[in-house]
Amino acid sequence: MECWHCERPAHANCKFCGRAVCKADAKQKPYILHSYRTATGEYKAIVVPDAVYCGICNPEQDPVTLTHME
């Protein structure tokens, strides 16, 4: 595959949208692997702090409501 930005060989895919990126164009962004609630009611998350990010896509900060899923 080729990099979305420069068309050189890609080294990874964006964790958020799947675009291919080379090492020079890859960026980093935190990615939540899993979230949970503790026995005391506190919310916690297991996060990868430096997941590969293309720098183009815009992951939504808040959950999105899905419709017509019947």
Summary of the structure (lengths in Angstrom):
residues: 70
radius of gyration: 15.8
end to end distance: 36.1
largest distance: 49.9
contacts: 148
relative contact order: 0.26
helix: 0%
strand: 40%
